[in-house]
Amino acid sequence: METVWYILLVLMISTYLVLDGFDLGIGVLHLFLARNRPEQKQIIQTIAPVWDGNEVWLIAAGGTMMMAFPGFLSALFSGFYLPLTMVVWLLIFRAISIELPHYLSDSLWVHFWNIMLFVSSGLLIVILGAAMANVFRGVPLDESGSFFEPLWTNFRIGPQPGILDWYTILSGITSATILLHHGSLWLVAKTDEIVQQRSRQLASWLCGLTAGLTALTLFASYSVQPQAKVSFASHPWIMALPATAILALACSFLFRIKHHNMAAFLSSALFMYLVIFSGAAALYPNILPGLNPEFSLTIYNSSPPAEELKTALYWWIPGIMLVGIYFTIMFRSLPKTISTDASEEH
């Protein structure tokens, strides 16, 4: 039962990153792709109906952690208190930056909040990427299951690392590239005319950068986490996950050049799912590795009894089915494309 919940938790975290990921990418890209106010409105209108709904998956993932792996959640909140506080404030500023400019007429204030959207979205991407890299790399857990990390130390991986080191910074940059590529493909699928052309050109450049940085980060991840070596050696089938991820990225490239725009976006989403599941499979059964392996949190020592997990699953299944139905209806109700004329009407 613990394994089932581990898969479900990874699925929910992946879904948040896939759905809110293109929102965050567009929050960064809109400052460069739009040349005037109508184009800015066109870009923002592609995420306006869905961005707040996409964030629900972050709350749902947190609730799943609390229900299925409370020891993991407790360790994360105590050890990553500062970055989690930063994430909350950045989410607030991002929400304000998306909604407030609709009610402003002063161009200076509109530009200010556009910059704030760029800053908050960009920092969220990097912080979330670095946080996931910390979880994969391992943290200095003690025998009580607690840890503390400063924001940085000497940027090296050692017995007392900081939240930021060379590996987590690399992962943050790679995450930013992946989500910018993901966001640009959403704009290719949902806009037209000059904004679509600019987005397509940018996606072409970002696709190559994503492939290179992802390969580099996968190699670095294999090097910094001893459990990954054990997992890949004992379960060679795990290699199929990163291999299929690269194939999905290649499909995204092919669909884009053939102008199958939504298929390209969906291939990018599949690529992200496979990358995240590759990391989760490499860590299994660890859920939060310790730099001292004796103190690692696993899916077994951080979860309640199996009977409680089984009962919780009975509630989770109908709940997630309702959420899935809601999101299906919401995304199917979106217009096929959004033009500058249509965005001016909102």
C-alpha positions as CSV (number, residue, x, y, z in Angstrom):
1,M,0.0,0.0,0.0
2,E,2.9,2.4,0.7
3,T,4.2,1.9,-2.9
4,V,0.7,2.7,-4.2
5,W,0.7,6.0,-2.3
6,Y,4.2,6.8,-3.4
7,I,3.2,6.4,-7.0
8,L,0.1,8.6,-6.4
9,L,2.1,11.3,-4.7
10,V,4.6,11.4,-7.5
11,L,1.8,11.6,-10.0
12,M,0.2,14.5,-8.2
13,I,3.4,16.4,-7.9
14,S,4.1,15.8,-11.6
15,T,0.6,16.9,-12.5
16,Y,1.1,20.2,-10.6
17,L,4.5,20.8,-12.4
18,V,3.0,20.0,-15.8
19,L,-0.1,22.2,-15.4
20,D,1.2,25.1,-13.4
21,G,4.5,24.7,-15.2
22,F,3.3,26.2,-18.4
23,D,1.7,29.1,-16.4
24,L,5.1,29.8,-14.8
25,G,6.9,29.6,-18.1
26,I,4.5,32.0,-19.7
27,G,4.9,34.3,-16.7
28,V,8.5,34.6,-17.6
29,L,8.2,34.6,-21.4
30,H,5.4,37.2,-21.7
31,L,7.9,40.0,-21.0
32,F,9.9,39.1,-24.1
33,L,7.3,37.8,-26.5
34,A,4.9,40.7,-26.2
35,R,5.7,44.0,-27.9
36,N,2.6,46.0,-26.9
37,R,-0.3,45.9,-24.5
38,P,-2.7,43.9,-26.8
39,E,-0.1,41.2,-27.2
40,Q,0.5,41.1,-23.5
41,K,-3.3,40.6,-22.9
42,Q,-3.4,37.9,-25.6
43,I,-0.6,36.0,-23.8
44,I,-2.1,36.4,-20.3
45,Q,-5.5,35.4,-21.6
46,T,-4.2,31.9,-22.5
47,I,-3.6,31.2,-18.8
48,A,-6.2,33.4,-17.2
49,P,-9.0,30.8,-17.0
50,V,-6.7,28.0,-15.7
51,W,-3.8,29.3,-13.7
52,D,-5.5,29.4,-10.3
53,G,-7.1,25.9,-10.9
54,N,-3.7,24.5,-11.8
55,E,-2.4,25.5,-8.3
56,V,-5.0,23.3,-6.7
57,W,-2.7,20.3,-7.5
58,L,0.0,21.8,-5.2
59,I,-2.5,21.9,-2.4
60,A,-3.7,18.4,-3.2
61,A,-0.1,17.1,-3.3
62,G,0.5,18.7,0.2
63,G,-2.6,17.1,1.5
64,T,-1.5,13.7,0.1
65,M,1.8,14.1,1.9
66,M,0.1,14.9,5.2
67,M,-2.2,11.9,4.8
68,A,0.2,9.2,3.4
69,F,3.7,10.4,4.5
70,P,3.4,12.7,7.5
71,G,7.0,12.1,8.5
72,F,8.2,13.3,5.1
73,L,6.0,16.4,5.2
74,S,7.2,17.2,8.7
75,A,10.9,16.9,7.7
76,L,10.3,19.1,4.6
77,F,8.6,21.9,6.4
78,S,11.2,22.1,9.2
79,G,14.2,21.8,6.9
80,F,13.0,23.9,4.0
81,Y,11.2,26.6,6.1
82,L,12.9,29.5,4.4
83,P,12.4,28.4,0.8
84,L,8.8,27.3,1.5
85,T,8.1,30.8,2.9
86,M,9.6,32.3,-0.2
87,V,7.4,30.1,-2.4
88,V,4.2,31.3,-0.5
89,W,5.1,35.0,-1.0
90,L,6.0,34.4,-4.7
91,L,2.7,32.6,-5.3
92,I,0.9,35.6,-3.8
93,F,2.8,38.1,-5.9
94,R,2.2,36.0,-9.0
95,A,-1.5,36.0,-8.4
96,I,-1.6,39.7,-8.0
97,S,0.6,40.3,-11.1
98,I,-1.8,38.2,-13.2
99,E,-5.1,39.8,-12.1
100,L,-4.3,43.4,-11.1
101,P,-3.2,44.8,-14.4
102,H,-6.7,44.2,-15.8
103,Y,-8.0,46.9,-13.5
104,L,-5.2,49.5,-14.1
105,S,-5.0,52.2,-16.8
106,D,-1.6,53.7,-15.9
107,S,1.0,52.2,-18.1
108,L,3.8,52.6,-15.5
109,W,1.9,50.4,-13.0
110,V,1.0,47.9,-15.7
111,H,4.6,47.6,-16.6
112,F,5.6,47.3,-12.9
113,W,3.3,44.3,-12.4
114,N,4.4,42.7,-15.6
115,I,7.9,42.8,-14.3
116,M,6.7,41.4,-11.0
117,L,5.0,38.5,-12.9
118,F,8.3,37.8,-14.6
119,V,10.3,37.9,-11.3
120,S,7.9,35.9,-9.2
121,S,7.4,33.2,-11.9
122,G,11.1,32.9,-12.6
123,L,12.1,32.6,-9.0
124,L,9.3,30.1,-8.4
125,I,10.7,27.9,-11.2
126,V,14.2,28.0,-9.9
127,I,13.3,27.4,-6.2
128,L,11.0,24.5,-7.0
129,G,13.7,23.0,-9.3
130,A,16.3,23.4,-6.6
131,A,14.0,22.0,-3.9
132,M,13.4,18.8,-5.9
133,A,17.1,18.5,-6.5
134,N,17.7,18.7,-2.7
135,V,15.2,15.9,-2.2
136,F,17.0,13.8,-4.8
137,R,20.5,14.6,-3.7
138,G,19.8,14.0,0.0
139,V,19.7,16.2,3.1
140,P,21.6,16.0,6.4
141,L,18.9,14.1,8.4
142,D,19.6,13.2,12.0
143,E,18.3,10.3,14.0
144,S,15.1,12.1,14.8
145,G,14.3,12.6,11.1
146,S,15.0,16.4,11.2
147,F,17.5,18.5,9.3
148,F,18.5,22.1,8.7
149,E,20.2,23.5,5.6
150,P,21.4,27.1,5.2
151,L,20.6,28.8,1.9
152,W,24.2,28.1,0.8
153,T,27.6,27.2,2.2
154,N,30.5,26.6,-0.3
155,F,28.3,25.4,-3.2
156,R,29.7,21.9,-2.9
157,I,28.1,18.6,-2.0
158,G,29.4,17.5,1.4
159,P,28.2,16.5,4.9
160,Q,26.7,20.0,5.5
161,P,25.5,21.3,2.2
162,G,23.4,24.3,1.6
163,I,20.1,24.4,-0.2
164,L,22.0,25.9,-3.2
165,D,25.1,24.0,-4.5
166,W,26.4,23.3,-8.0
167,Y,24.0,20.4,-8.4
168,T,20.8,22.2,-7.2
169,I,21.7,25.3,-9.2
170,L,22.1,23.2,-12.3
171,S,18.8,21.5,-11.6
172,G,17.1,24.9,-11.1
173,I,18.4,26.1,-14.4
174,T,17.4,22.9,-16.2
175,S,13.9,23.2,-14.6
176,A,13.6,26.8,-15.9
177,T,14.6,25.7,-19.4
178,I,12.1,22.8,-19.4
179,L,9.2,25.0,-18.2
180,L,10.0,27.9,-20.5
181,H,10.0,25.4,-23.4
182,H,6.7,23.9,-22.0
183,G,5.1,27.4,-21.8
184,S,6.3,28.4,-25.3
185,L,4.6,25.3,-26.7
186,W,1.3,26.2,-24.9
187,L,1.5,29.7,-26.6
188,V,2.2,28.1,-30.0
189,A,-1.0,26.0,-29.5
190,K,-3.2,28.8,-28.1
191,T,-2.2,32.0,-29.9
192,D,-2.0,33.1,-33.5
193,E,-0.2,35.5,-35.8
194,I,3.0,37.3,-34.6
195,V,2.9,36.0,-31.0
196,Q,2.6,32.4,-32.3
197,Q,5.5,33.0,-34.7
198,R,7.7,34.3,-31.9
199,S,6.7,31.5,-29.6
200,R,7.5,28.9,-32.2
201,Q,10.9,30.4,-32.9
202,L,11.7,30.5,-29.2
203,A,10.5,26.9,-28.7
204,S,12.9,25.8,-31.4
205,W,15.8,27.3,-29.5
206,L,14.6,26.1,-26.1
207,C,14.1,22.5,-27.3
208,G,17.8,22.0,-28.0
209,L,18.8,23.7,-24.7
210,T,16.3,21.5,-22.8
211,A,17.7,18.3,-24.4
212,G,21.3,19.3,-23.6
213,L,20.7,20.4,-20.0
214,T,18.4,17.4,-19.2
215,A,21.1,15.0,-20.4
216,L,23.7,16.8,-18.2
217,T,21.4,16.9,-15.2
218,L,20.5,13.2,-15.5
219,F,24.2,12.3,-15.6
220,A,24.8,14.6,-12.6
221,S,21.9,13.1,-10.7
222,Y,23.2,9.6,-11.3
223,S,26.6,10.7,-9.9
224,V,25.5,12.5,-6.8
225,Q,22.9,10.0,-5.5
226,P,24.3,6.5,-4.6
227,Q,20.8,5.0,-4.4
228,A,20.3,5.7,-8.1
229,K,23.3,3.5,-8.9
230,V,21.8,0.7,-6.8
231,S,18.3,1.1,-8.3
232,F,19.5,1.1,-11.9
233,A,21.8,-1.9,-11.3
234,S,19.1,-4.0,-9.5
235,H,16.2,-2.9,-11.7
236,P,17.5,-2.2,-15.2
237,W,14.0,-1.5,-16.5
238,I,14.1,1.9,-14.8
239,M,16.4,2.9,-17.7
240,A,13.3,2.8,-19.9
241,L,11.9,5.9,-18.1
242,P,14.6,8.5,-19.0
243,A,15.1,6.9,-22.4
244,T,11.3,7.3,-23.1
245,A,11.5,10.8,-21.8
246,I,14.1,11.8,-24.4
247,L,11.9,10.1,-27.0
248,A,8.9,12.2,-25.9
249,L,11.0,15.4,-26.2
250,A,12.0,14.3,-29.7
251,C,8.3,13.8,-30.5
252,S,7.6,17.3,-29.2
253,F,10.2,18.6,-31.6
254,L,8.8,16.7,-34.6
255,F,5.1,17.6,-33.8
256,R,6.1,21.3,-33.6
257,I,7.9,21.4,-36.9
258,K,4.9,19.6,-38.5
259,H,2.6,22.2,-36.9
260,H,0.7,19.7,-34.7
261,N,0.8,22.2,-32.0
262,M,-1.3,20.6,-29.2
263,A,0.4,17.3,-29.8
264,A,3.8,19.0,-29.3
265,F,2.6,20.5,-26.0
266,L,1.2,17.1,-24.8
267,S,4.5,15.4,-25.7
268,S,6.3,18.0,-23.6
269,A,4.0,17.2,-20.7
270,L,4.8,13.5,-21.1
271,F,8.5,14.3,-21.1
272,M,8.1,16.1,-17.8
273,Y,6.1,13.2,-16.3
274,L,8.8,10.7,-17.3
275,V,11.7,12.8,-16.0
276,I,10.0,13.1,-12.6
277,F,9.1,9.4,-12.4
278,S,12.7,8.5,-13.4
279,G,13.9,10.4,-10.3
280,A,11.3,8.8,-8.1
281,A,12.1,5.3,-9.4
282,A,15.8,5.9,-8.8
283,L,15.1,6.9,-5.1
284,Y,12.6,4.1,-4.3
285,P,11.9,3.1,-1.5
286,N,13.5,6.3,-0.1
287,I,11.3,9.3,-0.1
288,L,13.8,11.7,1.5
289,P,17.4,10.3,1.4
290,G,19.7,11.2,4.1
291,L,23.4,12.1,3.5
292,N,23.8,9.4,6.2
293,P,21.8,6.5,4.6
294,E,21.0,5.1,8.1
295,F,18.7,8.1,8.7
296,S,16.9,8.2,5.4
297,L,13.2,8.5,5.4
298,T,11.5,5.7,3.4
299,I,7.9,5.1,2.3
300,Y,7.7,2.7,5.2
301,N,9.1,4.6,8.2
302,S,7.4,7.9,7.3
303,S,3.8,6.6,6.7
304,P,1.0,5.4,9.0
305,P,-0.2,1.8,9.2
306,A,-1.2,0.1,5.9
307,E,-4.9,-0.2,7.0
308,E,-5.1,3.6,7.4
309,L,-3.6,4.1,4.0
310,K,-6.1,1.7,2.5
311,T,-9.0,3.6,4.1
312,A,-7.6,6.9,2.8
313,L,-7.4,5.4,-0.7
314,Y,-11.2,4.8,-0.7
315,W,-11.7,8.5,-0.2
316,W,-8.9,9.6,-2.6
317,I,-10.3,7.7,-5.6
318,P,-13.7,9.4,-5.9
319,G,-12.2,12.8,-5.0
320,I,-9.6,12.6,-7.7
321,M,-12.2,11.4,-10.2
322,L,-14.2,14.6,-9.6
323,V,-11.1,16.7,-9.9
324,G,-10.3,15.0,-13.2
325,I,-13.8,15.6,-14.6
326,Y,-13.6,19.2,-13.6
327,F,-10.3,19.8,-15.3
328,T,-11.4,17.9,-18.4
329,I,-14.4,20.2,-18.7
330,M,-12.4,23.3,-18.0
331,F,-9.7,22.6,-20.6
332,R,-12.2,21.5,-23.2
333,S,-14.1,24.7,-22.7
334,L,-11.1,26.9,-23.6
335,P,-11.1,28.5,-27.1
336,K,-9.0,26.8,-29.7
337,T,-6.9,29.9,-30.1
338,I,-6.9,33.4,-28.6
339,S,-6.2,36.3,-30.9
340,T,-5.4,39.9,-30.0
341,D,-9.0,40.9,-30.9
342,A,-10.5,38.3,-28.6
343,S,-8.2,39.3,-25.7
344,E,-9.3,42.9,-26.0
345,E,-12.8,41.8,-25.3
346,H,-11.9,40.6,-21.8
